[in-house]
Amino acid sequence: MEWTLHMVSENDPDYKQQNRRIACVIVAYNNVSNIGKLLEVLLNQSEPIEEIILVDNASSDGTAQMVKQTFPQVTLFANSSNTGVGGGVTLREWNTRIKKGITGYGY
């Protein structure tokens, strides 16, 4: 499994930007043992994340069920087939949310 983490320094001019909103999108496939740990860290960090979205690519190990039961505050998209990382990130429902501006994030 590979994770990418973008760190922002306190010296970065955008660090103190008011009304900053942070979202995190995670694409998972058969990784129930690590996803719980990752979500706990994200939910307990000092810089609050407004929305965490987990895209489950048809895991057969109970990843989606665990997230749904243990982390109800996480937005879960459960794919019916494994679309890969690229397919998970460009999930149609997620793109629709961005286009409609529901999340309010500027990317």
N, C-alpha and C positions, 0 to 999 in steps of 0.2 A: 504494500500500500504506500502511496506517495501523498504527502500533504504539502500544500504550499501556504506559507504564512507571510503576510505582508505586514511588516513592522513600520510604525510611524514614530519618528523621534519627536520628543518634546520641542526640539529646535526647528522642526519643520513648520513653516509658516501656516500650513493648513491645520496644524494640530489643535489650535485653540479656536478653530472656526465655530461660531455659534450655530446651534441647531443642526449639528452634525448628526447624521443617522447612519448606523452601521447594520449591514445585513451579512449573513454568512450562508453560502450555498454549499452543501456537501453532497457528493454523488457516492453512493455506496452499493456494493455488491458482495453478499455473503461475508459480512464483516461484523457480525453481532458482538463479538468479544471486544473489539476496539471502539466501536461507535459510541457505546455507552460512556466510556472513559473520555472520549473526545467531547461529547456533549456536556458532560459534567464540568470539564475545564472551561468550555466556552460560556456556560451559564454562570460560572462563578468568578469570572475574571473581573478586574477592576473597571475596565471600560465596558459599559453595558452594550450588548448587542440587541438591537430592537427586534430583529426577526432572524430566526435560524430556520433554514429550509433544508430538508433532507430529501433527496431524490433516491429512492430505492429501486435499483434495476433488477426487479424480479428475483430477489434473494430467496434462496430455499432454506436458509438457516435461521429464519425468524427475526431478521433485522427489522423489518417494517413493523411487525407485531410488538417487538420490544420497545421501539421508539414510540409507537402509539400508546402503549400502556404506561411506560415509565416516564416519558417526556411529553406530556400533552401540550406543552407550550411550544413545541417544535412543529412547524408546518411540514406535513409529510405528503409527498407525492409518491405513490407506489405504482411503478410501471408494470405492465403485464408481461413485458419481455425485456431482456437485457439489451439496452440501446447503446451501451458503452458510455464512457465519460462524455464524449461529445454530444451524444443523444440526450444524456441526462441533463447536461447544462443547458441545452437548447430546447428543453421540454416545452411543448406547445402551451400548456397552461401557465407556465412561468413567464414565457414571452408575452402572453396575453395580459398578465397582471402588470408587467412593466409598461406595455403600450397603453393600458388604461390608466396608468398612474396610481394604481391602488396602493402600491408600496411607497411611492414618493421618493424613491432613491434615484439619484441622478446619473445612472449608468445604464 
